[in-house]
Amino acid sequence: CCVDPLKSRSTSGTITITNSVGTIIANNMALTAGQLLYVNVPAGPYTISGKLSGGTTVGPITVNVPAGEVVRQDLVLDAP
């Protein structure tokens, strides 16, 4: 169907995910350029942050995962 424009321009780095009480779900999970991270979690709010390979941080952002739903959240660096 469609080409994902963000996946083709993604960079390597690390991702950290915590739940609403501060429990770490993924801690500095290393990703290569173009790789997506899939994490199965129960419904609820999660905080996602990342560090790009050059050291730039992105996030934190909060995403809510509804019961029985699949949620996609991209970390995007807004550059002028």
Beta strands, then each sheet from edge to edge (+ up, - down):
strand 1: 13-19
strand 2: 24-31
strand 3: 44-52
strand 4: 57-65
sheet 1: 2+ 1- 3+ 4-
end
